[in-house]
Amino acid sequence: MTEKISPQIHAVILAGGLARRMNGVEKGLQKLQHRPLIAHILQRLSPQLSAVNGKVYLNINRSQAEYQQLFPHLPFYQDEMPDFQGALSGMLTGFHQIESDYLLFVPCDSPFLPENLLKKLLTALQINQVEIAYAHDGERPHPTFALIHRNVVKALNDYLQTGERRLYQFFRQQKSIAVDFSDQKVAFRNFNTLAELATAEVPRTKTAVLAITGYSGTGKTTLLEKLIPKLTACNLRVGLIKHSHHNIDVDKPGKDSHRLRLAGANPTAIACDERWALMTETPEQAVDFQQIIANFKDVDLVLVEGFKHEALPKIQLHRKGIEKPLPELDKWTIATATDYPIERENRLDINDVDEVAEFVKSWLK
C-alpha cells in the first residue's frame, strides 16, 4: 500500500495594513481584554498547524521590533510591493518567502477564528480539486480566511501587475470554493475601532490555559496541589502541564518500552488498565508548547507550571523570603499572588487557596 503523504502547510497572519479606522495604530498589537489580538489568534491557530507540523508566520510592514519583543519565536516577512498594497500583496510575498505547498491566511483583526478552520478548508479544497478554499458565514464571503495552493502564484502576480487589488474578485477568477461556516458566524467578527475592542468580550474556548509562574522556592507545585481539588470540586475538568529544566525520562531503563524507544520508535505509547502515556522524542528542536496543548481534549482548564516566556495568561507568584525581586508586571499577568502586601491590581494571598480558586473560577467565566 502506498503511504499517503500529508501536504506541507504553513499559516500567515495578515497584519500588514494601515488600520486607518484605528487612527493608524498597529492593529495586531492592540489589546482585547489585556492581550494583543495576535495572541488570541495564535491560541486558536497554532494547535491547528501543530497537527500538520506547520508554522505560523507574521506578515507585517511596520513595528517589527515590538512584534519580535512580544512574539520572539514567530518568523515574519514584509510585503515586497511598497506602499501597503493590501492582502493580496501579503499573500504573494508569503509564497515567495515560505516554502510550502499550501498557505493558510487569516486576518489579524479576527481573534475568534474557527478552531477547525484548516481542517474544513483543506477537506473542501481536496474533495473539490480546487486551488483556493475560503470561508463563508452563510451570508457573505470572508476571503481573508483562505487556504491557497502555490499553483496560483503566477496568476496572482499577473493580477497585481494589472493594478487590481480586489481579493474576492481574484478568487472568483481562479479554481476556488466557498466553505460553509454558517454555524460559526461569530468566529468571523473583526474589530476596526479601538472602542469596539474596549467593550468586547472573548467567547469561551473549549480549553482555557492558565500558567502559574514564579522563581524556584515560591511554592508553585504546593499551590497547584491545593488548587486543583478546589477546582475539580466545582465540576471543572483540569489538566496540567509541568515544565522541567532537566532532561526528564518517565520510562525505566531496561524495560521493554525503554528498549523499543532506544531502537528508534517515535512516538512510543505505553498503557495499563489505569493510565497511558505517549512519549515523543524531540532531539533536534525544543518542544513546541502548542503541540503539547493540542493533545489536551475534553478539559475545561489546562494549568501550566512554568513556561513563563510563553504568550499565556498567568498568575505570578512571589514570596518575601525569595532573594530575587518581584518580576515586572507584563502584558500576560492577570494576577499576582504574594505573602506580603503590594500595590497591584488583582493581588492575591498566596497562602489563601480559596481566594486563588475563586479568582480562577471568575476568570474562567
VOBA-1610 file (N, C-alpha, C; in pm, whole numbers, padded with zeros to 5 digits, always signed):
BEGIN
Met+00085-00120+00000Met+00000+00000+00000Met+00088+00124+00000Thr+00056+00219-00086Thr+00133+00343-00092Thr+00102+00432+00027Glu+00206+00479+00093Glu+00187+00566+00209Glu+00135+00703+00165Lys+00030+00750+00232Lys-00027+00881+00199Lys+00063+00990+00253Ile+00101+01083+00168Ile+00190+01192+00209Ile+00105+01315+00243Ser+00123+01367+00363Ser+00047+01484+00406Ser+00101+01608+00335Pro+00014+01699+00295Pro+00061+01820+00228Pro+00136+01910+00325Gln+00227+01990+00272Gln+00301+02085+00354Gln+00218+02212+00366Ile+00188+02250+00490Ile+00102+02365+00515Ile+00163+02453+00624His+00177+02580+00595His+00211+02680+00695His+00101+02786+00695Ala+00102+02872+00796Ala-00002+02974+00807Ala+00060+03113+00816Val-00017+03212+00773Val+00026+03351+00778Val-00085+03435+00841Ile-00049+03514+00941Ile-00141+03613+00995Ile-00115+03744+00923Leu-00215+03792+00850Leu-00200+03914+00770Leu-00216+04037+00859Ala-00105+04104+00885Ala-00106+04221+00973Ala-00029+04336+00909Gly-00043+04349+00777Gly+00037+04448+00706Gly-00036+04573+00665Gly-00156+04594+00721Gly-00236+04709+00680Gly-00207+04835+00759Leu-00277+04943+00721Leu-00256+05073+00784Leu-00352+05102+00899Ala-00458+05022+00912Ala-00556+05039+01020Ala-00604+05183+01031Arg-00650+05236+00920Arg-00693+05377+00918Arg-00807+05404+01015Arg-00901+05308+01028Arg-01014+05329+01119Arg-00975+05316+01266Met-00850+05271+01290Met-00797+05271+01426Met-00693+05381+01444Asn-00706+05485+01363Asn-00617+05601+01369Asn-00473+05565+01340Gly-00453+05459+01260Gly-00318+05427+01215Gly-00232+05350+01312Val-00288+05300+01424Val-00209+05220+01517Val-00182+05083+01455Glu-00089+05009+01512Glu-00061+04874+01464Glu-00170+04781+01516Lys-00259+04739+01429Lys-00381+04670+01471Lys-00353+04540+01545Gly-00262+04459+01494Gly-00237+04329+01556Gly-00189+04335+01698Leu-00135+04451+01740Leu-00082+04467+01875Leu-00182+04529+01971Gln-00298+04571+01919Gln-00399+04630+02007Gln-00460+04521+02096Lys-00498+04561+02216Lys-00535+04462+02318Lys-00686+04438+02325Leu-00719+04312+02335Leu-00855+04268+02365Leu-00849+04197+02499Gln-00910+04257+02600Gln-00904+04204+02736Gln-00760+04175+02778His-00675+04277+02764His-00538+04278+02814His-00440+04193+02734Arg-00483+04137+02621Arg-00392+04057+02539Arg-00397+04107+02395Pro-00283+04116+02326Pro-00283+04160+02186Pro-00369+04069+02100Leu-00428+04127+01997Leu-00511+04048+01905Leu-00435+03927+01851Ile-00306+03946+01821Ile-00226+03835+01768Ile-00224+03718+01865Ala-00218+03746+01994Ala-00213+03639+02093Ala-00341+03555+02093His-00456+03621+02078His-00582+03548+02070His-00586+03459+01946Ile-00536+03511+01836Ile-00535+03433+01712Ile-00443+03313+01724Leu-00326+03332+01782Leu-00231+03222+01799Leu-00289+03111+01886Gln-00365+03148+01987Gln-00424+03048+02075Gln-00516+02952+01999Arg-00584+03003+01896Arg-00674+02919+01818Arg-00607+02858+01695Leu-00509+02930+01640Leu-00448+02887+01514Leu-00334+02787+01534Ser-00249+02809+01632Ser-00129+02727+01649Ser-00158+02578+01663Pro-00259+02537+01743Pro-00286+02392+01751Pro-00325+02331+01617Gln-00391+02408+01532Gln-00429+02355+01400Gln-00306+02330+01314Leu-00205+02416+01326Leu-00082+02397+01249Leu+00005+02289+01310Ser+00002+02275+01442Ser+00081+02169+01506Ser+00038+02033+01455Ala-00089+02017+01426Ala-00141+01887+01379Ala-00081+01847+01244Val-00030+01945+01167Val+00030+01914+01036Val+00178+01955+01034Asn+00235+01977+01155Asn+00375+02017+01168Asn+00406+02146+01092Gly+00308+02236+01091Gly+00326+02364+01024Gly+00366+02475+01119Lys+00410+02587+01064Lys+00449+02703+01142Lys+00353+02819+01114Val+00351+02914+01205Val+00275+03037+01187Val+00372+03151+01160Tyr+00347+03226+01054Tyr+00428+03342+01018Tyr+00346+03470+01033Leu+00415+03581+01050Leu+00351+03712+01053Leu+00385+03789+00927Asn+00283+03849+00865Asn+00303+03941+00755Asn+00286+04082+00811Ile+00398+04151+00835Ile+00394+04283+00898Ile+00480+04380+00817Asn+00437+04505+00812Asn+00509+04607+00736Asn+00565+04719+00823Arg+00546+04709+00954Arg+00599+04808+01046Arg+00597+04748+01187Ser+00653+04821+01284Ser+00656+04778+01425Ser+00720+04641+01443Gln+00818+04609+01357Gln+00881+04477+01366Gln+00946+04452+01502Ala+01012+04553+01558Ala+01081+04534+01686Ala+00983+04500+01797Glu+00866+04565+01796Glu+00768+04538+01900Glu+00708+04398+01885Tyr+00683+04358+01761Tyr+00634+04222+01739Tyr+00736+04119+01786Gln+00864+04141+01755Gln+00967+04047+01795Gln+00981+04039+01946Gln+00961+04150+02014Gln+00970+04150+02160Gln+00857+04068+02221Leu+00737+04082+02166Leu+00622+04011+02222Leu+00613+03867+02173Phe+00653+03842+02049Phe+00640+03709+01988Phe+00775+03668+01925Pro+00876+03647+02009Pro+01012+03624+01956Pro+01027+03497+01874His+00937+03402+01890His+00950+03275+01819His+00877+03274+01684Leu+00807+03383+01652Leu+00732+03387+01527Leu+00815+03446+01414Pro+00840+03373+01306Pro+00907+03434+01191Pro+00813+03533+01122Phe+00870+03633+01056Phe+00787+03733+00990Phe+00848+03775+00858Tyr+00767+03837+00775Tyr+00816+03893+00649Tyr+00738+04020+00616Gln+00797+04101+00529Gln+00738+04228+00487Gln+00697+04219+00341Asp+00591+04288+00303Asp+00546+04289+00164Asp+00659+04332+00071Glu+00669+04263-00042Glu+00765+04304-00144Glu+00717+04428-00219Met+00587+04441-00235Met+00531+04560-00301Met+00525+04674-00199Pro+00565+04794-00235Pro+00565+04906-00140Pro+00426+04967-00121Asp+00417+05051-00019Asp+00300+05139+00000Asp+00172+05065+00035Phe+00183+04956+00112Phe+00065+04890+00170Phe-00040+04858+00063Gln-00012+04759-00019Gln-00096+04726-00133Gln-00210+04629-00101Gly-00226+04588+00023Gly-00341+04506+00060Gly-00308+04359+00080Ala-00414+04281+00108Ala-00398+04141+00144Ala-00331+04058+00036Leu-00365+04082-00091Leu-00308+04003-00200Leu-00156+04021-00209Ser-00108+04139-00177Ser+00036+04163-00176Ser+00103+04078-00068Gly+00040+04072+00049Gly+00094+03989+00156Gly+00090+03842+00123Met-00013+03800+00051Met-00024+03660+00011Met+00084+03622-00090Leu+00104+03709-00191Leu+00204+03679-00293Leu+00344+03673-00231Thr+00376+03768-00145Thr+00507+03768-00080Thr+00523+03645+00007Gly+00414+03601+00069Gly+00420+03480+00151Gly+00468+03360+00072Phe+00416+03342-00047Phe+00460+03230-00130Phe+00604+03246-00177His+00650+03372-00192His+00789+03394-00229His+00883+03367-00111Gln+00836+03390+00010Gln+00922+03380+00128Gln+00916+03244+00198Ile+00806+03171+00182Ile+00784+03048+00259Ile+00776+02929+00165Glu+00855+02829+00190Glu+00848+02707+00111Glu+00737+02618+00165Ser+00627+02613+00093Ser+00512+02536+00139Ser+00419+02510+00022Asp+00359+02391+00019Asp+00261+02360-00085Asp+00139+02452-00072Tyr+00094+02467+00052Tyr-00024+02549+00081Tyr+00012+02654+00186Leu-00055+02765+00180Leu-00051+02864+00287Leu-00193+02892+00333Leu-00212+02893+00464Leu-00339+02930+00525Leu-00328+03075+00570Phe-00415+03161+00521Phe-00411+03303+00556Phe-00528+03337+00647Val-00500+03419+00750Val-00605+03471+00837Val-00573+03618+00866Pro-00675+03701+00890Pro-00650+03841+00921Pro-00614+03860+01068Cys-00549+03972+01099Cys-00504+03996+01237Cys-00613+04055+01325Asp-00728+04090+01269Asp-00831+04159+01348Asp-00952+04070+01378Ser-00939+03939+01359Ser-01049+03845+01387Ser-01002+03740+01487Pro-01007+03773+01615Pro-00946+03687+01717Pro-01026+03561+01752Phe-01148+03546+01698Phe-01231+03433+01736Phe-01239+03327+01625Leu-01139+03322+01540Leu-01144+03236+01421Leu-01176+03091+01457Pro-01238+03016+01365Pro-01280+02878+01394Pro-01162+02788+01431Glu-01183+02704+01529Glu-01078+02611+01569Glu-01065+02494+01472Asn-01159+02481+01380Asn-01150+02377+01276Asn-01133+02440+01138Leu-01081+02562+01132Leu-01069+02635+01006Leu-00985+02557+00905Leu-00865+02518+00943Leu-00776+02449+00849Leu-00835+02317+00804Lys-00889+02241+00895Lys-00944+02108+00861Lys-01055+02119+00758Lys-01148+02213+00778Lys-01260+02226+00685Lys-01215+02280+00550Leu-01127+02379+00550Leu-01081+02434+00423Leu-01003+02331+00343Leu-00916+02256+00410Leu-00835+02156+00340Leu-00922+02045+00283Thr-01020+01999+00361Thr-01110+01894+00314Thr-01186+01939+00190Ala-01242+02061+00195Ala-01318+02113+00080Ala-01228+02131-00042Leu-01107+02180-00020Leu-01016+02202-00131Leu-00980+02071-00201Gln-00952+01968-00121Gln-00911+01840-00179Gln-01027+01768-00246Ile-01143+01768-00183Ile-01259+01699-00240Ile-01301+01761-00373Asn-01297+01893-00377Asn-01343+01964-00498Asn-01232+01991-00599Gln-01110+01949-00565Gln-00995+01963-00655Gln-00980+02107-00706Val-00980+02199-00609Val-00960+02340-00642Val-00827+02385-00582Glu-00792+02510-00606Glu-00665+02562-00558Glu-00681+02666-00449Ile-00804+02712-00426Ile-00833+02808-00320Ile-00961+02766-00250Ala-00957+02760-00116Ala-01078+02740-00036Ala-01086+02854+00064Tyr-01200+02922+00070Tyr-01215+03036+00160Tyr-01345+03025+00238Ala-01353+03096+00349Ala-01466+03084+00441Ala-01586+03167+00394His-01704+03117+00428His-01830+03187+00401His-01920+03163+00522Asp-01978+03269+00578Asp-02058+03254+00700Asp-02207+03232+00675Gly-02243+03203+00550Gly-02382+03181+00514Gly-02449+03305+00459Glu-02392+03422+00490Glu-02445+03548+00439Glu-02346+03619+00348Arg-02219+03609+00381Arg-02120+03676+00296Arg-01986+03603+00304Pro-01903+03621+00201Pro-01772+03554+00200Pro-01672+03625+00290His-01572+03550+00333His-01461+03606+00411His-01331+03558+00347Pro-01292+03619+00236Pro-01179+03569+00160Pro-01043+03584+00227Thr-01034+03664+00334Thr-00905+03673+00405Thr-00880+03548+00490Phe-00983+03465+00506Phe-00966+03333+00569Phe-00958+03232+00454Ala-00838+03200+00411Ala-00826+03120+00288Ala-00707+03026+00294Leu-00728+02907+00237Leu-00621+02811+00216Leu-00591+02810+00066Ile-00465+02836+00030Ile-00430+02857-00110Ile-00311+02769-00149His-00322+02706-00263His-00211+02627-00318His-00119+02720-00398Arg+00010+02689-00395Arg+00104+02778-00462Arg+00092+02779-00614Asn+00010+02692-00670Asn-00012+02695-00815Asn-00068+02828-00863Val-00127+02906-00772Val-00190+03032-00814Val-00090+03148-00820Val+00036+03124-00786Val+00132+03235-00774Val+00144+03316-00902Lys+00158+03250-01015Lys+00174+03324-01141Lys+00050+03409-01171Ala-00068+03348-01157Ala-00192+03422-01182Ala-00206+03539-01087Leu-00166+03520-00962Leu-00176+03628-00864Leu-00080+03741-00899Asn+00040+03707-00938Asn+00136+03810-00977Asn+00086+03889-01098Asp+00033+03817-01197Asp-00020+03884-01316Asp-00136+03976-01281Tyr-00221+03932-01192Tyr-00338+04011-01149Tyr-00293+04141-01083Leu-00194+04131-00994Leu-00146+04251-00925Leu-00075+04346-01021Gln-00009+04290-01120Gln+00061+04375-01216Gln-00035+04459-01300Thr-00161+04417-01310Thr-00261+04497-01382Thr-00310+04616-01300Gly-00271+04620-01173Gly-00317+04727-01085Gly-00436+04688-01000Glu-00491+04568-01020Glu-00605+04522-00942Glu-00561+04482-00801Arg-00648+04504-00701Arg-00618+04467-00562Arg-00736+04397-00495Arg-00845+04373-00571Arg-00966+04317-00509Arg-00949+04167-00487Leu-00949+04128-00359Leu-00922+03992-00318Leu-01029+03894-00366Tyr-01154+03923-00336Tyr-01263+03832-00370Tyr-01276+03815-00521Gln-01253+03923-00596Gln-01260+03913-00742Gln-01153+03818-00795Phe-01034+03826-00739Phe-00927+03735-00783Phe-00965+03590-00755Phe-01018+03563-00636Phe-01057+03427-00602Phe-01160+03373-00701Arg-01255+03455-00739Arg-01362+03410-00828Arg-01309+03381-00969Gln-01195+03437-01002Gln-01136+03411-01133Gln-01054+03281-01135Gln-01030+03225-01015Gln-00949+03104-01003Gln-01037+02984-00972Lys-00973+02867-00965Lys-01044+02744-00923Lys-01058+02750-00771Ser-01172+02800-00725Ser-01190+02824-00582Ser-01326+02774-00536Ile-01340+02762-00404Ile-01468+02719-00347Ile-01491+02790-00215Ala-01615+02832-00192Ala-01655+02889-00063Ala-01694+02776+00031Val-01645+02780+00153Val-01669+02673+00250Val-01763+02725+00359Asp-01867+02648+00385Asp-01974+02691+00475Asp-01932+02686+00622Phe-01931+02803+00687Phe-01909+02815+00831Phe-02028+02886+00894Ser-02147+02865+00840Ser-02264+02938+00889Ser-02299+02905+01033Asp-02247+02793+01085Asp-02272+02758+01225Asp-02175+02830+01319Gln-02082+02911+01263Gln-01983+02979+01346Gln-01968+03126+01304Lys-02080+03193+01284Lys-02073+03331+01235Lys-01992+03423+01325Val-02000+03401+01455Val-01928+03488+01549Val-01778+03475+01531Ala-01732+03363+01474Ala-01589+03342+01456Ala-01526+03442+01360Phe-01608+03506+01278Phe-01554+03597+01177Phe-01573+03744+01214Arg-01609+03767+01340Arg-01621+03906+01384Arg-01483+03971+01382Asn-01474+04089+01322Asn-01347+04160+01321Asn-01363+04295+01391Phe-01253+04353+01431Phe-01254+04478+01507Phe-01183+04586+01427Asn-01253+04695+01404Asn-01199+04804+01324Asn-01176+04933+01402Thr-01228+04940+01526Thr-01209+05060+01607Thr-01161+05022+01746Leu-01093+05114+01811Leu-01046+05091+01947Leu-01163+05082+02045Ala-01271+05153+02014Ala-01388+05148+02100Ala-01450+05008+02101Glu-01454+04943+01986Glu-01507+04806+01980Glu-01423+04711+02065Leu-01292+04726+02058Leu-01204+04640+02137Leu-01224+04661+02286Ala-01244+04785+02326Ala-01254+04818+02468Ala-01376+04755+02534Thr-01480+04730+02458Thr-01604+04678+02516Thr-01632+04532+02481Ala-01545+04470+02402Ala-01570+04334+02354Ala-01543+04230+02462Glu-01614+04118+02454Glu-01592+04005+02541Glu-01541+03888+02458Val-01449+03813+02516Val-01392+03698+02447Val-01478+03576+02472Pro-01531+03512+02367Pro-01609+03390+02389Pro-01522+03280+02446Arg-01579+03200+02531Arg-01506+03091+02595Arg-01466+02986+02492Thr-01339+02950+02488Thr-01294+02842+02403Thr-01313+02709+02475Lys-01295+02601+02404Lys-01313+02469+02465Lys-01220+02448+02582Thr-01098+02494+02570Thr-01000+02473+02675Thr-00930+02604+02707Ala-00939+02648+02832Ala-00865+02765+02876Ala-00729+02721+02927Val-00631+02808+02913Val-00495+02777+02957Val-00450+02888+03051Leu-00398+02850+03167Leu-00353+02946+03267Leu-00220+02899+03326Ala-00120+02984+03319Ala+00013+02949+03371Ala+00029+03000+03514Ile+00098+02921+03595Ile+00139+02961+03730Ile+00291+02972+03727Thr+00343+03094+03742Thr+00486+03116+03727Thr+00547+03174+03854Gly+00677+03157+03867Gly+00749+03211+03982Gly+00885+03145+03994Tyr+00972+03208+04074Tyr+01105+03151+04095Tyr+01095+03018+04170Ser+01201+02940+04160Ser+01210+02818+04239Ser+01201+02853+04387Gly+01117+02782+04459Gly+01100+02809+04601Gly+00977+02890+04636Thr+00903+02939+04533Thr+00783+03017+04562Thr+00663+02929+04595Gly+00674+02799+04568Gly+00565+02708+04604Gly+00462+02686+04495Lys+00509+02683+04370Lys+00415+02663+04259Lys+00345+02527+04270Thr+00423+02423+04292Thr+00365+02289+04299Thr+00273+02276+04419Thr+00315+02333+04532Thr+00232+02326+04654Thr+00097+02395+04632Leu+00100+02513+04567Leu-00024+02584+04541Leu-00113+02503+04447Leu-00055+02449+04340Leu-00134+02371+04245Leu-00192+02246+04310Glu-00117+02185+04397Glu-00164+02064+04466Glu-00289+02091+04548Lys-00299+02213+04602Lys-00417+02251+04680Lys-00527+02311+04592Leu-00485+02378+04485Leu-00581+02447+04399Leu-00662+02350+04314Ile-00599+02248+04259Ile-00667+02156+04168Ile-00789+02090+04232Pro-00780+02038+04356Pro-00901+01979+04418Pro-01014+02080+04435Lys-00980+02207+04462Lys-01083+02310+04476Lys-01158+02330+04345Leu-01085+02326+04233Leu-01147+02347+04103Leu-01224+02225+04057Thr-01169+02106+04077Thr-01239+01985+04036Thr-01365+01963+04118Ala-01367+02014+04241Ala-01488+02004+04325Ala-01602+02087+04267Cys-01570+02181+04178Cys-01673+02264+04112Cys-01707+02208+03974Asn-01676+02080+03952Asn-01705+02010+03827Asn-01627+02065+03708Leu-01512+02125+03736Leu-01422+02167+03629Leu-01324+02053+03599Arg-01306+02027+03470Arg-01210+01925+03428Arg-01076+01994+03406Val-00977+01956+03486Val-00850+02027+03491Val-00736+01938+03443Gly-00659+01988+03347Gly-00537+01922+03303Gly-00417+02000+03350Leu-00299+01942+03338Leu-00177+02006+03388Leu-00060+01980+03296Ile+00021+02084+03273Ile+00149+02071+03204Ile+00255+02128+03297Lys+00357+02050+03325Lys+00466+02095+03413Lys+00594+02103+03331His+00660+02218+03340His+00787+02236+03270His+00902+02196+03362Ser+00998+02124+03306Ser+01117+02084+03381Ser+01240+02132+03309His+01339+02179+03387His+01465+02222+03329His+01562+02106+03312His+01520+01987+03354His+01606+01870+03344His+01562+01783+03227Asn+01651+01695+03185Asn+01621+01602+03076Asn+01543+01484+03134Ile+01413+01500+03145Ile+01330+01402+03214Ile+01309+01277+03127Asp+01288+01165+03193Asp+01255+01041+03125Asp+01157+00966+03214Val+01032+00956+03170Val+00930+00890+03251Val+00938+00739+03239Asp+01020+00691+03147Asp+01035+00548+03127Asp+01146+00494+03218Lys+01153+00363+03233Lys+01255+00299+03314Lys+01355+00224+03226Pro+01484+00256+03239Pro+01585+00185+03160Pro+01577+00034+03182Gly+01587-00039+03072Gly+01582-00185+03081Gly+01446-00243+03053Lys+01340-00162+03074Lys+01204-00210+03046Lys+01183-00219+02894Asp+01086-00302+02854Asp+01062-00322+02711Asp+01037-00192+02637Ser+00952-00105+02696Ser+00918+00020+02628Ser+01041+00108+02611His+01129+00109+02711His+01250+00190+02703His+01343+00136+02594Arg+01356+00005+02586Arg+01441-00058+02485Arg+01389-00027+02343Leu+01256-00029+02328Leu+01199-00004+02196Leu+01212+00143+02156Arg+01204+00232+02254Arg+01229+00375+02225Arg+01372+00395+02177Leu+01466+00333+02247Leu+01606+00347+02207Leu+01631+00286+02070Ala+01547+00189+02032Ala+01562+00128+01900Ala+01516+00221+01788Gly+01444+00329+01825Gly+01404+00427+01726Gly+01256+00451+01712Ala+01172+00383+01790Ala+01028+00406+01782Ala+00996+00547+01834Asn+00925+00625+01754Asn+00893+00762+01793Asn+00768+00809+01718Pro+00655+00835+01788Pro+00641+00830+01933Pro+00621+00687+01985Thr+00627+00673+02116Thr+00606+00544+02182Thr+00496+00559+02286Ala+00397+00471+02284Ala+00288+00472+02383Ala+00303+00351+02473Ile+00276+00372+02600Ile+00274+00263+02696Ile+00144+00273+02774Ala+00078+00160+02797Ala-00055+00164+02859Ala-00073+00050+02958Cys-00153+00079+03059Cys-00201-00025+03151Cys-00349+00001+03173Asp-00412-00072+03262Asp-00556-00056+03282Asp-00592+00080+03342Glu-00501+00140+03418Glu-00532+00263+03491Glu-00494+00391+03418Arg-00395+00384+03328Arg-00348+00507+03262Arg-00266+00470+03139Trp-00240+00571+03056Trp-00149+00551+02944Trp-00066+00677+02923Ala+00048+00661+02858Ala+00138+00775+02834Ala+00193+00765+02692Leu+00212+00881+02631Leu+00269+00889+02497Leu+00398+00969+02506Met+00507+00909+02461Met+00638+00975+02467Met+00685+01007+02326Thr+00720+01133+02305Thr+00766+01179+02174Thr+00906+01238+02188Glu+00998+01193+02104Glu+01135+01242+02109Glu+01146+01371+02026Thr+01212+01473+02082Thr+01236+01599+02010Thr+01383+01638+02023Pro+01474+01557+01971Pro+01617+01583+01992Pro+01671+01701+01915Glu+01607+01737+01802Glu+01665+01839+01715Glu+01609+01979+01738Gln+01500+01990+01814Gln+01443+02121+01840Gln+01371+02121+01974Ala+01361+02239+02033Ala+01291+02250+02160Ala+01145+02210+02143Val+01088+02155+02250Val+00950+02112+02243Val+00859+02230+02214Asp+00761+02210+02127Asp+00667+02315+02090Asp+00548+02311+02186Phe+00526+02422+02256Phe+00421+02424+02358Phe+00283+02400+02299Gln+00254+02461+02184Gln+00122+02446+02124Gln+00097+02302+02081Gln+00202+02229+02047Gln+00185+02088+02011Gln+00144+02007+02133Ile+00195+02046+02250Ile+00154+01978+02374Ile+00007+02008+02403Ile-00030+02136+02394Ile-00168+02177+02423Ile-00267+02105+02334Ala-00229+02082+02209Ala-00320+02018+02113Ala-00361+01878+02157Asn-00287+01817+02249Asn-00319+01682+02294Asn-00419+01679+02410Phe-00455+01797+02462Phe-00550+01801+02574Phe-00692+01811+02520Lys-00769+01708+02541Lys-00906+01702+02493Lys-01002+01691+02612Asp-01121+01747+02595Asp-01229+01732+02692Asp-01191+01780+02832Val-01117+01890+02839Val-01090+01953+02968Val-01134+02099+02960Asp-01167+02156+03075Asp-01210+02296+03080Asp-01092+02391+03098Leu-00989+02341+03167Leu-00876+02427+03202Leu-00748+02345+03203Val-00644+02398+03139Val-00510+02340+03149Val-00426+02435+03233Leu-00384+02390+03349Leu-00293+02466+03432Leu-00150+02434+03391Val-00069+02537+03380Val+00068+02520+03333Val+00163+02569+03442Glu+00251+02480+03487Glu+00353+02520+03584Glu+00481+02552+03508Gly+00520+02679+03508Gly+00637+02720+03432Gly+00598+02778+03298Phe+00684+02760+03196Phe+00663+02817+03063Phe+00635+02967+03071Lys+00711+03037+03157Lys+00682+03177+03184Lys+00704+03267+03062His+00777+03218+02962His+00803+03301+02844His+00700+03278+02733Glu+00606+03186+02753Glu+00501+03165+02654Glu+00397+03277+02664Ala+00329+03303+02552Ala+00226+03407+02549Ala+00097+03350+02608Leu+00096+03338+02742Leu-00018+03278+02812Leu-00064+03368+02926Pro-00195+03371+02954Pro-00239+03435+03077Pro-00172+03365+03196Lys-00128+03442+03294Lys-00055+03379+03405Lys-00080+03450+03536Ile-00062+03374+03643Ile-00059+03427+03779Ile+00086+03420+03825Gln+00143+03534+03858Gln+00280+03537+03909Gln+00280+03510+04058Leu+00375+03428+04103Leu+00392+03401+04246Leu+00522+03463+04296His+00520+03513+04419His+00642+03565+04481His+00626+03562+04632Arg+00736+03535+04700Arg+00736+03534+04847Arg+00842+03631+04900Lys+00816+03682+05018Lys+00905+03780+05079Lys+01044+03721+05103Gly+01048+03589+05132Gly+01176+03527+05162Gly+01262+03495+05042Ile+01209+03514+04920Ile+01286+03488+04799Ile+01385+03602+04776Glu+01510+03569+04751Glu+01613+03672+04734Glu+01592+03753+04606Lys+01538+03689+04503Lys+01518+03759+04377Lys+01399+03854+04387Pro+01402+03966+04313Pro+01294+04065+04324Pro+01165+04019+04257Leu+01056+04085+04292Leu+00927+04059+04229Leu+00938+04083+04079Pro+00898+03984+03995Pro+00905+04005+03849Pro+00819+04123+03807Glu+00861+04188+03700Glu+00785+04301+03650Glu+00648+04257+03600Leu+00554+04348+03606Leu+00419+04321+03557Leu+00419+04330+03406Asp+00394+04216+03339Asp+00396+04217+03193Asp+00255+04208+03136Lys+00245+04197+03004Lys+00116+04202+02935Lys+00030+04079+02963Trp+00091+03970+03013Trp+00018+03844+03028Trp-00028+03819+03171Thr+00022+03897+03266Thr-00009+03873+03406Thr-00150+03919+03440Ile-00235+03826+03485Ile-00372+03861+03522Ile-00387+03877+03673Ala-00290+03828+03749Ala-00292+03842+03895Ala-00154+03812+03950Thr-00127+03862+04071Thr-00001+03835+04140Thr-00034+03783+04279Ala+00020+03667+04315Ala-00004+03606+04446Ala+00124+03616+04529Thr+00114+03682+04644Thr+00230+03701+04732Thr+00191+03675+04877Asp+00294+03671+04965Asp+00266+03660+05107Asp+00295+03791+05179Tyr+00292+03901+05104Tyr+00312+04035+05159Tyr+00233+04133+05073Pro+00196+04249+05127Pro+00116+04345+05051Pro+00194+04408+04936Ile+00129+04428+04824Ile+00187+04500+04710Ile+00079+04585+04646Glu+00121+04688+04576Glu+00028+04777+04507Glu+00010+04730+04363Arg-00071+04627+04345Arg-00101+04575+04212Arg-00248+04537+04205Glu-00302+04554+04085Glu-00438+04509+04063Glu-00442+04356+04069Asn-00549+04301+04126Asn-00565+04156+04139Asn-00450+04092+04218Arg-00418+04154+04333Arg-00321+04091+04422Arg-00392+03984+04504Leu-00335+03864+04508Leu-00393+03752+04581Leu-00301+03709+04694Asp-00359+03649+04797Asp-00282+03594+04908Asp-00236+03454+04867Ile-00106+03433+04854Ile-00054+03306+04806Ile-00086+03191+04901Asn-00114+03223+05026Asn-00145+03120+05125Asn-00295+03095+05140Asp-00377+03170+05067Asp-00523+03153+05073Asp-00570+03087+04945Val-00571+02954+04945Val-00605+02880+04824Val-00749+02903+04781Asp-00838+02929+04878Asp-00978+02957+04843Asp-00989+03087+04763Glu-00912+03188+04802Glu-00913+03315+04730Glu-00860+03295+04588Val-00752+03219+04575Val-00696+03193+04443Val-00795+03116+04356Ala-00861+03015+04416Ala-00957+02935+04341Ala-01075+03019+04294Glu-01124+03107+04378Glu-01236+03193+04339Glu-01195+03287+04226Phe-01071+03336+04229Phe-01025+03423+04121Phe-01018+03346+03989Val-00965+03223+03994Val-00954+03143+03871Val-01093+03113+03815Lys-01187+03078+03901Lys-01323+03049+03854Lys-01387+03172+03792Ser-01364+03288+03853Ser-01419+03412+03799Ser-01356+03443+03664Trp-01226+03422+03653Trp-01156+03444+03525Trp-01209+03352+03417Leu-01238+03229+03450Leu-01290+03134+03352Leu-01424+03180+03297Lys-01504+03244+03379Lys-01636+03289+03334Lys-01628+03405+03237
//
